[in-house]
């Protein structure tokens, strides 16, 4: 049957690269609802906060909840076995968490997807949650750098998908995404139970209220957004990076 998931004999590790405020948690819910999938939520966050000393919301709780050295995190994403009955590890990454000192050779062992969104929407959503925002915070430039690193390692263009395409046509876009990632399609990706998940980071308390209330992707609704002059300048800075990735989207 075409909608059944057939499990792989070799575990698959899928890195999903996103910036903040980009339906990344909804995507973690979608993939995490697949049979045999183990989801991982922003595994480099504690490392990132330790190295940068940034005063993010719930900083101390985040640092206490995860390994603070990147080597330990990489081992969990490459060497550790998945639980019995699981054959897919889905890793939700924030691109800005991947600081320049990291050895990225482990990326060659993963499949990759880059989740993009119009910088105007990202900036407006981020600013509503936290008033400090910069190019580094929203990670679009870093997303391009990681895209190019993966391309150089694999010799192939990584998969790119746009958030708004998923919101407009969830089933059609997710089917195409699974095809590009060589994953079997399952309609389980379209809906999920409301509430918290064991894989959610401790920061969910601050950031995940709308996703915890959801049972699927929210119906698409165009947003009327007005940015401050400073945020409009920031948007303009991000556009070349966004357009570069957008030119490769499925």
C-alpha positions as CSV (number, residue, x, y, z in Angstrom):
1,X,0.0,0.0,0.0
2,X,1.5,3.4,-0.9
3,X,0.7,5.1,2.4
4,X,2.4,2.5,4.6
5,X,5.9,3.2,6.0
6,X,8.4,0.4,5.4
7,X,11.2,0.7,7.9
8,X,14.9,0.9,6.8
9,X,17.4,-1.6,8.0
10,X,19.9,1.2,8.5
11,X,18.8,4.1,10.8
12,X,18.4,7.4,9.0
13,X,19.5,10.6,10.6
14,X,17.8,13.7,9.2
15,X,19.0,17.2,10.0
16,X,16.4,19.9,9.5
17,X,18.1,23.3,9.4
18,X,16.0,26.3,10.3
19,X,16.1,29.7,11.9
20,X,13.7,30.6,14.7
21,X,10.0,31.4,14.2
22,X,9.8,29.3,11.1
23,X,7.2,26.5,11.8
24,X,10.2,24.4,12.9
25,X,8.5,23.0,15.9
26,X,5.4,22.1,13.9
27,X,7.7,20.3,11.5
28,X,9.2,18.4,14.5
29,X,5.6,17.4,15.5
30,X,4.9,16.3,11.9
31,X,8.0,14.1,11.6
32,X,7.8,13.0,15.2
33,X,4.4,11.6,14.5
34,X,5.8,9.2,11.9
35,X,6.0,5.6,13.1
36,X,9.5,4.7,14.1
37,X,10.8,8.3,14.3
38,X,12.7,9.8,17.3
39,X,12.7,13.6,17.3
40,X,15.5,15.7,18.8
41,X,14.9,19.3,19.7
42,X,17.8,21.8,19.2
43,X,20.6,19.7,20.7
44,X,23.2,22.4,20.4
45,X,21.2,25.1,22.3
46,X,23.0,24.7,25.7
47,X,26.4,24.7,24.0
48,X,25.5,27.8,22.1
49,X,24.3,29.7,25.2
50,X,27.4,28.6,27.2
51,X,29.8,29.8,24.5
52,X,28.0,33.1,23.7
53,X,26.8,34.0,27.2
54,X,23.6,35.5,25.6
55,X,20.8,36.2,28.0
56,X,18.1,34.2,26.3
57,X,14.8,33.4,28.0
58,X,15.2,30.5,30.4
59,X,19.0,30.5,29.8
60,X,19.9,28.7,33.1
61,X,17.3,26.0,32.6
62,X,18.4,25.4,29.0
63,X,22.1,25.0,30.0
64,X,21.2,22.6,32.8
65,X,19.1,20.5,30.5
66,X,21.6,19.5,27.8
67,X,25.3,18.7,27.3
68,X,27.3,21.9,27.0
69,X,30.2,20.6,24.8
70,X,29.6,20.1,21.1
71,X,31.6,16.9,20.9
72,X,29.1,15.1,23.3
73,X,26.2,16.4,21.2
74,X,27.7,15.2,18.0
75,X,28.1,11.7,19.4
76,X,24.4,11.6,20.3
77,X,23.6,12.5,16.6
78,X,26.0,10.0,15.0
79,X,27.2,7.2,17.2
80,X,24.4,6.4,19.6
81,X,21.9,3.7,18.5
82,X,18.2,4.5,18.1
83,X,15.7,2.8,20.4
84,X,14.3,-0.6,19.3
85,X,11.7,-0.2,16.6
86,X,13.0,3.3,15.5
87,X,14.7,3.8,12.2
88,X,14.6,7.6,11.8
89,X,16.2,10.3,14.0
90,X,14.8,13.7,13.1
91,X,16.9,16.6,14.4
92,X,15.5,20.1,14.6
93,X,18.5,22.5,14.4
94,X,18.7,26.2,14.8
95,X,21.4,27.3,12.3
96,X,22.8,30.0,14.6
97,X,23.6,27.4,17.2
98,X,26.3,26.0,15.0
99,X,29.2,28.2,15.9
100,X,32.4,28.3,13.6
101,X,34.5,26.2,15.9
102,X,32.4,23.1,15.3
103,X,33.9,20.2,13.3
104,X,31.2,19.6,10.7
105,X,32.5,16.4,9.2
106,X,29.6,14.5,10.9
107,X,27.2,16.2,8.5
108,X,28.2,13.8,5.8
109,X,26.4,11.0,7.8
110,X,23.1,12.8,7.7
111,X,20.4,13.6,5.2
112,X,19.6,17.3,5.2
113,X,16.8,19.7,4.6
114,X,16.8,23.5,4.8
115,X,13.5,25.0,6.0
116,X,13.2,28.6,4.8
117,X,10.8,31.5,5.4
118,X,10.4,35.1,4.2
119,X,12.6,37.2,6.6
120,X,9.8,39.7,7.1
121,X,7.6,36.9,8.7
122,X,10.6,35.6,10.7
123,X,11.6,39.0,12.1
124,X,8.0,40.0,13.0
125,X,7.4,36.8,14.8
126,X,10.7,36.8,16.6
127,X,10.3,40.4,17.7
128,X,7.0,39.6,19.3
129,X,8.7,37.1,21.6
130,X,12.1,38.9,22.3
131,X,13.2,42.4,21.6
132,X,16.8,41.6,20.8
133,X,17.3,40.5,17.2
134,X,20.2,40.5,14.8
135,X,21.4,38.7,11.7
136,X,23.0,36.1,13.9
137,X,19.8,35.6,15.9
138,X,17.7,34.7,13.0
139,X,20.3,32.5,11.3
140,X,19.5,33.0,7.6
141,X,23.1,33.9,6.7
142,X,24.3,30.9,8.7
143,X,21.7,28.7,6.9
144,X,23.4,29.6,3.6
145,X,26.8,28.8,4.9
146,X,25.6,25.4,6.2
147,X,23.8,24.8,2.9
148,X,27.1,25.4,1.0
149,X,29.0,23.2,3.5
150,X,26.6,20.3,3.0
151,X,26.7,20.7,-0.8
152,X,30.5,20.7,-0.8
153,X,30.6,17.5,1.3
154,X,28.0,15.6,-0.6
155,X,28.5,16.9,-4.1
156,X,24.7,17.4,-4.3
157,X,22.3,20.3,-3.7
158,X,20.6,19.9,-0.4
159,X,16.8,19.8,-0.2
160,X,15.1,23.2,0.5
161,X,11.5,23.7,1.4
162,X,9.6,26.9,2.2
163,X,7.4,27.2,5.3
164,X,4.6,29.0,3.4
165,X,4.4,26.2,0.9
166,X,3.8,23.7,3.6
167,X,1.1,25.9,5.2
168,X,-0.7,26.4,1.9
169,X,-0.6,22.8,0.8
170,X,0.6,20.5,3.6
171,X,-0.1,17.1,2.1
172,X,1.2,18.0,-1.4
173,X,4.4,19.7,-0.1
174,X,5.2,17.1,2.5
175,X,4.8,14.3,0.0
176,X,7.2,16.0,-2.3
177,X,9.6,16.6,0.6
178,X,9.5,12.9,1.6
179,X,10.2,12.0,-2.0
180,X,13.2,14.3,-2.2
181,X,14.5,12.9,1.1
182,X,14.0,9.3,-0.1
183,X,11.6,8.7,2.8
184,X,8.3,6.9,2.5
185,X,5.2,9.1,2.7
186,X,2.8,8.6,5.6
187,X,-0.4,10.7,6.3
188,X,0.5,10.5,10.0
189,X,2.6,13.6,9.3
190,X,-0.5,15.8,8.7
191,X,-1.9,15.6,12.2
192,X,-0.7,15.0,15.8
193,X,-2.1,15.0,19.3
194,X,-2.2,18.3,21.1
195,X,0.0,18.9,24.1
196,X,3.7,18.6,25.2
197,X,6.2,16.0,23.9
198,X,9.0,14.3,25.7
199,X,11.4,15.5,23.1
200,X,10.5,19.2,23.7
201,X,13.3,21.3,25.1
202,X,12.7,23.0,28.5
203,X,12.4,26.2,26.5
204,X,9.0,25.0,25.3
205,X,7.4,26.8,28.2
206,X,8.4,30.1,26.7
207,X,8.2,29.5,22.9
208,X,5.8,26.6,22.2
209,X,2.3,27.6,23.4
210,X,0.7,27.7,20.0
211,X,2.2,24.4,18.8
212,X,1.2,22.7,22.0
213,X,-2.4,23.7,21.3
214,X,-2.2,22.5,17.7
215,X,-3.2,19.2,16.1
216,X,-1.9,20.0,12.7
217,X,-0.5,22.7,10.5
218,X,-2.5,25.9,10.9
219,X,-4.5,27.0,7.9
220,X,-2.6,29.4,5.7
221,X,-3.5,33.0,6.3
222,X,-1.7,36.0,4.7
223,X,-0.2,38.3,7.3
224,X,-0.3,42.1,7.2
225,X,3.0,43.0,8.8
226,X,4.5,46.4,9.4
227,X,8.2,46.4,10.6
228,X,9.9,49.2,12.4
229,X,12.6,51.0,10.4
230,X,15.4,49.1,12.2
231,X,13.7,45.8,11.5
232,X,13.1,46.7,7.9
233,X,16.8,47.4,7.6
234,X,17.5,44.0,9.1
235,X,15.1,42.4,6.6
236,X,16.9,44.0,3.7
237,X,20.2,42.6,4.9
238,X,18.7,39.0,4.9
239,X,17.1,39.1,1.5
240,X,20.1,38.0,-0.6
241,X,20.6,35.0,1.7
242,X,16.9,34.1,1.6
243,X,16.7,34.5,-2.2
244,X,19.8,32.2,-2.7
245,X,18.1,29.4,-0.8
246,X,14.7,30.1,-2.3
247,X,16.1,29.5,-5.8
248,X,16.7,25.9,-4.8
249,X,13.4,25.1,-3.1
250,X,11.2,22.2,-4.1
